[in-house]
Amino acid sequence: MKRIAVLLHGRLPLQAAPLVVAMLAIVLWDQSASADPGLGSLIWRTGHVGVLLLPALAAHLAACRWHHWQAILVWLAGFLFYTAACAIWAPGATLTAWQWASAAGFSLIFLLFHPGARSRHDVPNAHEAPDLHLPFTLDGTIAALLGIWVLGSTSLFVSTPDAARNQPLRIWLNWQRIMAEPGEAAWYLAQFTVLAVVLFAWYWVCRYVLVRQVLRRHGIVPFGLAIVAFFAVGTPVAASIGLLMPLNIPEWTLIPSENQNPFDPDNFRFAFWLTAILVPVVLTVERLLTEQTEASTRHERVKAELHMLQRQINPHFLFNTLNTLYALCLKDREESAAAVIKLSDLLRYVVYRGQADCVSLEEEVDYLRNYLDLQQLRFGHRCSLDAKWPATHPSFGVPPLLLIMLVENAFKHGVEPTDGTCQIQISLAVKSKTLRFECTNSLPPLQPSNPAGLGLANLRRRLELLFEQDFELRVGQEDGFWRARLELDLVPC
């Protein structure tokens, strides 16, 4: 039951949508063609078509979850071989060719053009690859729809001799006449193309003049006035262009009123509904584009700020470790050599892993251990260190250089100002996927009650950028000790 709930709340309903929509279209078309108003026949048709489409649905879902040749082969098996088998062994009980083609078309459009069609967790390295999809725009979609309308209208008119005087047209497609009359087909195609350009220009003015120029710059009232003015002037102009087409005859014309009057109310009524449909669509698309641009800008700004904070962390660490190395060079050469090796490991981690988005928890722990070993060589005679690490390192990741700031603060404010003995206690534990890190240090007698400087402020800001509010950082003085606690959710690595 839990697995089913996860599927229902995941991608499965979206991935199944193309075949469900195709089934509904086929059922409603058959119900309309049969002129049967009964609900029982509709239910029977739905069940019949649904059962026939089940193998195709399974192939479609498998193609969503598989990749490369596996997806292609399973899709062909469900939509080509299964369809051919049905046509051979049960020709009277299966779907027609156009119905199968409709289902296959819905499936292909979804698989090829929808960026969320594929299940990313089923594709190798999906977390590393961005969504790839064709850059369809609203302009391109409108142009494509008008192109389909031009081709359909041309084929419809060419299929009937003297189509203007034989209304209504009854033959949708007559390939023999279209092939026999290429000049007439080109004549109709040119005229319908002019009408499509007029319709596209209407859309272009709605989007780029009324919405982007008037609404954005001047507000809703000038926008409303501009729509009324455009509607009043543009309708007779567009209708007059339509009346210039040679296809018009005295009894019938191409404009909505089907007469010779560009000021007919039917023309204004058509223009009103066209504008009423276009403007909300344009407003929705413009809003989505604005949000996408703002989100991209915020992402780049946050990324730049995060890199700036990381650059502030790295020099602070380097200065501390160089001071440690200098102190060791004055004492013992062997210890200095060991310190140089550890410093090399630390700097290698900072340079090569410090700018990564995520590192394994094991790498971060090794980095902290090397740092503590280096500091123990310097302060071991007067610093009591108690560090507890997890026995095993689960396959989780953390942002690099995230915990070192708390450890550095412990040495900076708890060890370096103290002449006598001092204590530092460090504990790192992982429960489920939650990391709990605690760093405690004793305070010198003259230490201020709030030893929090730029480093701690940078750490908090970095946590806010990375985790928003999904973390807990508590720092403060408790019984003569300075205690810092950090809890956050780890990510798989």
C-alpha positions in Angstrom: 0.0 0.0 0.0 2.8 2.4 0.8 4.4 1.7 -2.6 1.1 2.4 -4.4 0.7 5.7 -2.5 4.2 6.8 -3.5 3.5 6.0 -7.1 0.2 7.9 -7.0 1.9 10.9 -5.6 4.8 10.7 -7.9 5.2 10.8 -11.7 2.9 7.9 -12.6 -0.4 9.9 -13.0 1.5 12.4 -15.2 3.2 9.7 -17.3 -0.1 7.9 -17.8 -2.0 11.1 -18.8 -1.3 10.9 -22.6 -2.9 7.5 -23.0 -5.8 8.4 -20.7 -6.5 11.5 -22.8 -6.3 9.5 -26.0 -8.7 6.9 -24.6 -11.2 9.7 -23.7 -10.9 11.3 -27.1 -11.5 7.9 -28.9 -14.5 7.0 -26.7 -16.2 10.4 -27.1 -15.6 10.4 -30.9 -17.2 7.0 -31.2 -20.1 7.9 -28.9 -20.7 11.0 -30.9 -20.6 9.2 -34.3 -23.0 6.5 -33.0 -25.6 9.1 -32.0 -26.3 7.0 -29.0 -27.2 9.1 -25.9 -27.2 6.2 -23.5 -24.8 6.2 -20.5 -24.5 2.4 -20.6 -23.0 2.5 -24.1 -20.5 5.1 -23.0 -19.4 3.0 -20.1 -19.1 -0.1 -22.3 -17.0 1.8 -24.9 -14.8 3.2 -22.2 -14.1 -0.2 -20.8 -13.6 -1.7 -24.3 -11.1 0.9 -25.4 -9.4 0.9 -22.0 -8.7 -2.8 -22.2 -7.4 -2.6 -25.8 -5.1 0.2 -24.8 -3.7 -1.5 -21.7 -0.6 -3.1 -23.5 0.1 0.3 -25.1 -0.2 2.0 -21.7 2.3 -0.5 -20.3 4.7 0.1 -23.2 4.3 3.9 -22.7 5.1 3.7 -19.0 8.0 1.4 -19.6 9.4 3.8 -22.2 9.1 6.6 -19.5 11.2 4.6 -17.0 13.7 3.0 -19.3 16.3 4.6 -21.6 17.9 4.4 -25.0 17.2 1.3 -27.0 15.2 -0.4 -24.3 12.6 2.4 -24.4 12.5 2.4 -28.2 12.0 -1.3 -28.4 9.3 -1.5 -25.8 7.4 1.4 -27.3 7.5 -0.3 -30.8 6.3 -3.5 -29.2 3.3 -1.8 -27.6 2.3 0.5 -30.4 3.4 -1.2 -33.6 3.7 -5.0 -33.2 0.7 -5.2 -30.8 -1.4 -3.1 -33.1 -0.5 -5.2 -36.1 -1.3 -8.4 -34.2 -4.7 -7.0 -33.2 -5.4 -6.1 -36.9 -4.5 -9.6 -38.1 -6.2 -11.8 -35.5 -9.1 -9.6 -34.3 -9.8 -7.0 -37.0 -13.4 -6.5 -36.0 -12.8 -6.1 -32.3 -9.9 -3.7 -32.3 -9.4 0.0 -32.8 -9.2 1.7 -36.2 -5.9 2.8 -37.7 -6.5 6.5 -36.9 -7.4 5.6 -33.3 -4.1 3.7 -32.8 -2.3 6.6 -34.5 -3.9 9.1 -32.1 -2.8 7.1 -29.1 0.7 6.7 -30.5 0.9 10.4 -31.3 -0.1 11.5 -27.8 2.5 9.1 -26.4 5.3 10.4 -28.7 4.5 14.0 -28.1 4.8 13.5 -24.3 8.0 11.4 -24.5 9.8 13.7 -26.9 8.7 17.1 -25.8 7.8 17.1 -22.1 10.9 17.6 -19.9 9.4 15.7 -17.0 8.4 12.6 -19.0 11.4 10.5 -18.0 11.8 9.1 -14.4 15.1 10.7 -13.5 15.9 8.1 -10.7 15.7 5.3 -13.4 18.2 7.0 -15.7 21.9 6.6 -14.9 23.5 9.8 -13.7 20.2 11.6 -14.0 21.1 13.8 -11.1 24.0 15.1 -13.1 22.2 15.8 -16.4 19.9 18.7 -16.9 16.4 18.3 -18.4 16.7 18.4 -22.2 13.7 19.5 -24.1 12.9 21.4 -27.3 12.7 25.1 -26.8 9.0 25.5 -27.8 7.7 29.1 -27.3 4.3 30.6 -27.4 5.2 32.3 -30.7 6.3 28.9 -32.2 3.1 27.2 -30.9 0.8 29.8 -32.4 2.7 29.7 -35.7 2.5 25.9 -35.8 -1.2 25.8 -35.1 -1.8 28.4 -37.8 0.3 26.4 -40.2 -1.8 23.3 -39.4 -4.9 25.4 -40.0 -3.6 26.6 -43.4 -2.8 23.1 -44.6 -6.1 21.7 -43.4 -8.1 24.5 -45.0 -6.2 24.2 -48.2 -6.8 20.4 -48.4 -10.5 20.9 -47.6 -11.0 23.5 -50.3 -8.9 21.8 -53.0 -10.8 18.5 -52.4 -14.1 20.1 -53.6 -14.4 21.7 -57.1 -15.5 25.3 -56.9 -15.4 25.1 -53.1 -16.7 28.7 -52.5 -20.0 27.9 -54.3 -20.4 24.5 -52.8 -20.8 25.3 -49.2 -20.9 23.5 -46.8 -17.9 21.4 -47.7 -18.3 17.7 -47.1 -15.1 16.1 -48.3 -12.2 16.6 -45.9 -9.4 15.1 -48.0 -9.2 14.0 -51.6 -5.6 13.1 -52.4 -6.4 12.4 -56.1 -7.8 15.8 -56.8 -5.0 17.5 -54.7 -2.4 15.8 -56.8 -4.2 16.5 -60.0 -4.6 20.3 -59.3 -1.3 21.6 -57.9 -1.9 25.1 -59.2 -5.3 25.3 -57.5 -3.7 24.0 -54.2 -1.0 26.7 -54.4 -3.7 29.3 -55.1 -5.7 28.3 -52.0 -2.5 27.9 -49.9 -1.4 31.4 -50.6 -4.7 33.0 -49.6 -5.0 31.0 -46.4 -1.4 31.9 -45.6 -2.3 35.6 -45.8 -5.2 35.0 -43.4 -2.8 33.1 -41.1 -0.4 36.1 -41.1 -3.3 38.4 -40.2 -4.2 36.2 -37.3 -0.6 35.9 -36.1 -0.3 39.7 -36.4 -3.3 40.0 -34.1 -1.7 37.7 -31.6 1.6 39.7 -31.9 0.0 43.0 -31.2 -1.8 41.5 -28.1 1.4 40.1 -26.7 4.2 42.5 -27.6 2.3 45.8 -27.8 -0.7 45.6 -25.5 0.7 43.4 -22.7 4.5 44.1 -22.8 4.4 47.8 -23.7 1.1 49.1 -22.4 0.2 46.9 -19.4 3.8 46.6 -18.0 4.7 50.3 -18.4 1.4 52.1 -17.9 -1.0 49.8 -15.9 -4.4 48.2 -16.2 -6.5 51.3 -17.1 -4.4 52.3 -20.2 -4.2 48.6 -21.1 -8.0 48.3 -21.1 -8.4 51.5 -23.2 -5.7 50.2 -25.6 -7.6 46.9 -26.0 -10.8 48.7 -26.9 -9.1 50.9 -29.4 -7.3 48.0 -31.0 -10.5 46.0 -31.1 -12.4 48.8 -32.8 -9.8 49.7 -35.4 -8.2 46.3 -35.9 -11.4 44.4 -36.7 -12.4 46.2 -39.8 -8.8 46.4 -41.0 -8.3 42.7 -40.6 -11.7 42.0 -42.3 -10.9 44.3 -45.2 -7.6 42.3 -45.8 -9.7 39.1 -45.8 -12.0 40.6 -48.4 -9.1 41.3 -50.7 -8.6 37.5 -51.3 -9.6 36.3 -54.7 -11.5 33.4 -53.1 -14.3 35.7 -52.0 -17.5 35.7 -54.1 -20.6 37.9 -53.8 -22.5 35.1 -52.1 -19.8 34.1 -49.6 -16.6 35.5 -48.2 -13.7 34.3 -46.0 -14.4 36.7 -43.1 -16.5 35.6 -40.1 -19.6 37.4 -41.3 -19.4 35.7 -44.7 -20.5 38.9 -46.5 -18.9 42.0 -48.0 -19.3 44.2 -44.9 -16.1 44.5 -42.7 -18.1 46.3 -40.0 -20.6 43.4 -39.6 -21.3 42.6 -35.9 -20.2 39.0 -36.5 -16.7 40.2 -37.3 -16.5 42.2 -34.1 -17.9 39.2 -32.2 -15.2 36.9 -33.6 -12.5 39.5 -32.8 -13.8 39.8 -29.3 -13.6 36.1 -28.6 -10.2 35.8 -30.2 -8.9 38.6 -28.0 -10.6 37.1 -24.9 -8.8 33.8 -25.5 -5.4 35.3 -26.5 -4.9 37.8 -23.7 -5.3 35.4 -20.7 -3.0 32.9 -22.4 -0.4 35.7 -23.1 -0.7 37.0 -19.5 -0.1 33.5 -18.1 2.9 32.8 -20.3 4.4 36.3 -19.6 3.9 35.7 -15.8 5.7 32.3 -16.1 8.5 33.8 -18.1 8.9 36.5 -15.5 9.0 34.1 -12.6 11.5 31.9 -14.5 13.7 34.9 -15.1 13.5 36.1 -11.5 14.2 32.6 -10.2 17.3 32.3 -12.5 18.5 35.7 -11.3 18.0 34.8 -7.6 19.9 31.5 -8.2 22.8 33.3 -9.8 22.9 35.9 -7.0 22.8 33.3 -4.3 25.5 31.3 -6.0 27.7 34.3 -6.3 27.1 35.2 -2.6 27.8 31.6 -1.6 31.1 31.6 -3.4 32.0 34.9 -1.8 31.4 33.4 1.6 33.5 30.4 0.8 36.3 32.6 -0.3 36.1 34.4 3.0 36.3 31.1 4.9 39.4 29.7 3.0 41.9 32.6 3.8 40.9 32.5 7.5 41.7 28.8 7.6 44.9 29.3 5.8 46.2 32.0 8.1 45.5 29.8 11.1 47.2 26.8 9.7 50.3 28.8 8.6 50.5 30.2 12.2 50.4 26.6 13.5 53.2 25.5 11.0 55.3 28.5 12.0 55.0 27.5 15.7 56.0 23.9 15.0 59.0 24.9 12.9 60.5 26.6 16.0 60.2 23.4 18.0 60.9 20.1 16.2 61.8 19.2 12.6 60.1 15.8 12.6 56.9 17.3 13.9 57.2 20.1 11.4 57.5 17.6 8.5 54.4 15.8 9.7 52.6 19.1 10.0 53.6 20.0 6.4 52.1 16.8 5.1 48.9 17.4 7.0 48.8 21.0 5.8 49.3 19.8 2.3 46.3 17.4 2.7 44.2 20.2 4.1 45.0 22.7 1.4 44.4 20.0 -1.3 41.0 19.5 0.2 40.2 23.2 0.2 41.5 23.8 -3.3 40.0 20.7 -5.1 37.0 19.9 -2.9 36.2 23.2 -1.2 34.3 24.6 -4.2 32.2 21.5 -4.8 28.5 21.6 -4.1 28.7 18.5 -2.0 31.3 16.1 -0.6 31.0 12.8 1.2 30.7 12.9 5.0 33.8 10.8 5.2 35.9 13.4 3.4 34.6 16.1 5.6 35.4 14.1 8.7 38.9 13.3 7.5 39.4 17.0 6.9 38.4 17.8 10.5 40.6 15.1 11.9 43.7 16.4 10.0 43.0 19.9 11.3 42.6 18.7 14.9 45.8 16.6 14.6 47.6 19.7 13.3 46.3 21.8 16.2 47.1 19.1 18.7 50.8 19.3 17.7 50.7 22.9 18.6 48.5 22.9 21.7 48.6 19.3 22.9 50.5 20.1 26.1 47.7 22.4 27.4 44.6 21.4 25.4 42.5 18.4 26.3 40.7 17.3 23.2 37.8 14.7 23.2 36.5 14.0 19.7 33.8 11.4 19.0 33.2 10.4 15.4 30.6 7.9 13.9 31.9 4.4 13.7 30.8 4.2 10.1 30.3 6.9 7.5 26.9 6.5 5.8 26.6 7.3 2.2 25.6 10.9 2.8 27.0 14.2 1.7 27.4 17.7 3.1 28.6 21.0 1.7 32.4 21.3 2.1 34.0 23.4 4.8 30.7 23.6 6.7 31.8 22.3 10.1 35.3 23.7 10.3 34.2 27.2 11.3 32.8 25.9 14.6 36.1 24.1 15.3 38.2 27.1 14.3 36.2 29.3 16.6 36.8 26.9 19.5 40.6 27.1 19.1 40.5 30.9 18.3 38.4 31.9 21.3 39.0 29.0 23.7 42.6 27.9 23.3 44.7 30.6 21.8 43.8 33.3 24.5 44.3 30.8 27.4 47.7 30.5 29.1 46.7 27.5 31.2 44.9 24.3 30.4 41.7 24.3 28.3 39.2 21.8 27.0 37.5 21.1 23.7 34.9 18.5 23.1 33.6 17.5 19.7 30.8 15.1 18.9 29.5 14.2 15.4 26.6 11.7 15.0 24.3 10.7 12.3 20.8 9.4 13.1 18.6 8.4 10.2 19.7 11.2 7.8 20.1 13.9 10.3 23.6 15.2 11.2 24.1 16.4 14.8 27.4 18.2 15.4 28.4 19.8 18.7 31.6 21.6 19.6 32.3 22.8 23.1 35.2 24.8 24.4 36.2 26.2 27.7 36.4 30.0 28.0 39.3 32.0 29.4 38.6 34.2 32.4 38.6 37.4 30.4 36.8 36.0 27.4 33.7 38.0 26.4 30.3 36.3 26.8 29.6 36.3 23.1 32.8 35.3 21.1 31.0 35.3 17.8 32.7 37.1 15.0 32.7 37.2 11.2 33.2 33.5 10.8 30.1 32.5 12.7 28.0 35.1 10.9 29.3 33.7 7.6 28.5 30.2 8.6 24.9 31.2 9.5 24.5 33.0 6.3 25.8 30.1 4.3 23.4 27.7 6.0 20.5 30.0 5.2 21.6 30.1 1.5 22.0 26.3 1.4 19.2 25.0 3.6 16.9 28.1 3.9 15.3 27.5 7.4 15.7 23.7 7.4 18.6 23.6 9.9 19.2 24.5 13.5 22.3 26.3 14.8 22.5 27.2 18.4 25.4 28.9 20.0 25.9 30.3 23.5 27.6 30.2 26.8 26.7 27.4 29.3 28.3 27.0 32.7 31.7 28.5 31.7 31.8 26.8 28.3 31.0 28.0 24.8 28.7 25.4 23.1 27.8 25.3 19.4 25.2 22.8 18.2 24.3 22.2 14.5 21.6 20.0 13.1 20.7 19.5 9.5 19.5 16.9 7.0 22.1 15.2 5.0 21.7 14.4 1.3 22.5 11.1 -0.5 26.0 11.1 -2.0 
